[in-house]
Amino acid sequence: MNAPRLRNRRIAMLATDGFEHSELTEPKRLLEQEGAEVQVIAPGDAAEIRGCGGDWNGKVRVDLPLDGADIAGFDALVLPGGVMNPDKLRLHPEAIDLVRRFGGTGKPLAAICHGPWTLIDAGLVEGRRLTSWPSLRKDLENAGARWEDSEVVRDGPLITSRKPDDIPAFASALIEVLAMA
């Protein structure tokens, strides 16, 4: 059996209630399977956040409150989708600031489905190639992005995917980038 490729890698996943359950739990599982330590960061002081996607009982433990998150200790940031999750995160200036600051590090930043909405508010899409859930296309283009209908799009350290069906390619792209770093 091969050694885990992401040993000693720390990944932050920023989410709140209403995240698409599979878009948080499956990439988290795949990253951990490769040896990464994955921590869920959320605004507020809740011990758990609730996912959607047909499973409102799908709770995930919060490892770190947003106000205590230090991005310097993480090798990548993942933004799961779900319509409500990024919409709620956009209302938290500290969440937008964390994404903006992380985007300035040059480390991998991955967003799936509706997750790129948060990238718009953080000012990280202008001139970038990316993908998302199709209904975000105009929002992203209006913010200066070049949108593509692809399973996964990599533009430097920015990795984006469209939907839950793309999770294997999404996680593989992130794992590949982290394994090379």
N, C-alpha and C positions, 0 to 999 in steps of 0.2 A: 504494500500500500504506500502511496506517495505521501510525503510529509505535507502538512498543511502549508499552503503558500502564503497565508496572511498572518502567520504567527507574529506577535508583537505589534499588530496593527490595531488601532482604535478607530472605530467608526461611530459617528453621531447620527441618529435619526431624529429629526425634528418633526413633531406631530402633536395633534391635539384631538379631542373628541370629534368623531366624524371621519377619521381616516379610513381609506379603503383597506379593509382588513388584510387581504392577500398582498397588497402592495407594501405593507410594513412587515408582516410576519414572514413571508416567503423570502424576500431578499435578506432579511435578518438571519433566517435559518441558513441560507446558502453561504452568507459571509462567515457565520460562526462555524459552519462545517469546514471552511477553509482555514480556521484558526483565529479569525478576527474576534476582538472584543467589541461588541456592539452595545451602545448605550442609547436608550430612548430619552430624549429631552422634550419637555412639555412646559407650556406656560402654567402658572399657578402652582398650587401646592398639593394637587391630587396625587394619590399613590398609584392610580391607574387611569388610563384613557380608554374610551370605548370606540371600537371600530364599527364601520357600517359594511355594506356589501352583502346584505342578507343575513348578517350575524351581529346584531346589536349587543349580544351577550359576549362577543369576542373582545375581552379586555386584555390590555397589555400593561405590564408594570412600567412605571416611569422610574428611570434610574437617576435622573438629575433634573431639578427644576430649571427652567430657562434662566432665571435670574442668577443661578449659580454656575452656569455653563461657561467654561473657559475653552474657546475653540483652539487655542494653541496646542492642547494635548490630543487633538484628533487628527487622523490622517485623511479622513474623507467625511463629507456630510451628505446624507440622503434625505430627500424630501418626498415622502409618499403622497399619493393623491387621495382621491375621494373629494367630492365637490365641497363638502362642508369644512374639511380640514384646512386646506390652503385659504379658503375664504375667511375662516376664523383667525388663522395665523396672520393674515394681512392686517388685521385690526390691532395687532400687538407690535408697537414700534420696536420693542426689544427683539422680537423674532426677526423682523426685517433687518435690523441692525446686525444681528448675528449672521444672517445669510449674506449680507453685503460684506461684512468683514471677512467671512470665510471665503467668499468669492475672490477677495483680493489676495489670498494666500498662494494661489496657484495650485492648491491641492485639489483632488477630485471632488466635484460637486455633482451629485446625481439627482434627477427629479423625474418622476413618472406620472403620467396621466394628467391630473389637474395641478400637480406639484409646481410646474413652471409658472403658475400665477404668482407665486411668491417671488420668483426670480425677476418678474417684471417690476414689482414694488421695490426690490433691492437694486434696481438699475443694472442688471447683469445680462440683459438679452440683446441690447442694441448691437447690430452687426454680427451677431452669432447665429450659427446654424443649429437648429434644434427641432424637436418634435414634441407632441403632447396629445392629449385627447383632442379629437378634431374640433370641438366647439371652442377651443382656446386659440385656434389658428389666427383669427382676426385680431384678437387682443395682443398676441405675440407679434404679429406683423405690424400693428399700429405702434408697438413699442420698439420697432426697428429690427426685429429678428427675421431671419430667413427660415421659414417653416418648411419641413419636409414630412411627407407621409411615409415614414420608415419605422421598422421595428425598434431600432436603436440608432441614435445619432450622437457621434462624438465630435466635439469641437474643442480641441485642446483638453483642458481638465473638465469641461462640461459634458455630462452624459445624460441624455434624455430618452425616454420611451413613451409610448402612447397609452398602453392599457394593461390590464392583468395578464392577458395572453402573451405579452412581451417580457414578462418577468424573467424567464430564463436568459434571454439575450441581454437584458438590462443588468442582471446580476453578473453575468459572465463578463460583460464589458468593464464593469467596476472592478471585479476581481483581477482581470487582466492588467488594468492600469495600476492597481495597487501592488500587484506582484512584481511589476517592472520597476517600481519606484524604489 
